[in-house]
Amino acid sequence: MDSRYTGAPLADKAEDAHFVYQVTVVADREDQADWLADRVRRAVLDRGDSGQWVNQIEAPGTDIWARQLLLDDGLDGAGEAGVVTAVQRYELSASMS
């Protein structure tokens, strides 16, 4: 997906990068697709009581300091018979550490 960078070249450790990732869930039934889409959302965005991310994203030499849901298209059962999809896009913001 598209990514964007701000300021100086990415090699400058003081600059930020924002990466966009898409997750497409494919299932046989709506309840399955809804369950899995919810699990993905929670895996990426959930925080613990102290405010820390529940699931760390490890990228050597990089500090992932922000995450956000950009798009959640909901369920789409209009495809081939018996196929339900759900599309989500997430942006991860990172700095060199």
C-alpha positions in Angstrom: 0.0 0.0 0.0 1.0 3.6 -0.2 3.5 4.9 2.4 4.6 8.4 3.1 7.7 10.0 4.6 8.0 13.4 6.2 11.0 15.7 6.2 14.6 14.6 5.4 15.5 11.3 3.7 14.4 8.2 5.6 18.1 7.5 6.5 17.9 10.5 8.8 17.2 8.9 12.2 15.1 11.9 13.3 12.5 11.5 10.6 9.3 9.6 10.6 7.7 7.1 8.1 4.1 6.1 7.8 3.4 2.7 6.3 0.0 1.5 5.2 -0.9 -2.2 5.4 -4.1 -3.9 4.2 -5.6 -7.0 5.7 -8.3 -8.8 3.6 -10.3 -11.4 5.5 -11.9 -14.2 3.4 -14.4 -16.6 4.9 -17.3 -18.9 4.1 -19.8 -17.2 6.4 -20.4 -13.6 7.7 -20.0 -14.7 11.3 -16.6 -16.2 10.5 -15.4 -13.1 8.6 -16.7 -10.8 11.4 -14.9 -12.8 14.1 -11.6 -12.8 12.2 -11.8 -9.1 11.3 -12.4 -8.3 15.0 -9.4 -10.4 16.0 -7.2 -8.6 13.5 -8.4 -5.2 14.8 -7.7 -6.2 18.4 -4.3 -7.6 17.6 -3.2 -4.4 15.9 -4.9 -1.8 18.1 -5.5 -3.1 21.6 -3.7 -1.5 24.5 -3.2 -2.7 28.0 -4.1 -1.0 31.3 -0.8 0.9 31.3 -1.4 2.2 27.7 1.2 0.0 26.1 0.3 -2.0 23.0 -0.8 -5.5 23.8 1.0 -6.9 20.8 4.4 -5.4 20.0 5.4 -5.1 16.4 9.1 -6.0 16.2 11.1 -4.2 13.5 14.8 -4.1 14.2 16.2 -0.6 14.5 12.7 0.9 14.3 10.3 2.3 16.9 6.7 1.8 15.9 5.2 4.7 17.9 1.6 5.0 16.5 -1.0 2.8 14.9 -4.4 3.7 13.4 -7.2 2.1 11.5 -7.6 4.0 8.3 -10.4 1.9 6.6 -12.8 -0.8 7.7 -15.1 -1.7 4.8 -17.1 -4.1 6.9 -18.4 -7.3 5.4 -19.0 -7.9 1.7 -20.8 -11.0 0.7 -21.4 -9.9 -2.9 -18.5 -12.0 -4.3 -18.7 -15.5 -5.5 -21.3 -17.8 -3.8 -20.2 -18.7 -0.3 -17.4 -16.1 -0.1 -17.5 -13.2 2.4 -14.7 -10.7 2.6 -13.7 -7.8 4.9 -11.0 -5.2 4.2 -9.1 -3.2 6.8 -6.2 -0.8 6.3 -3.8 0.2 9.0 -1.2 2.9 9.2 1.9 2.3 11.3 4.1 5.3 12.1 7.8 4.6 12.8 11.1 6.3 13.6 14.6 4.9 13.5 15.6 4.0 17.0 
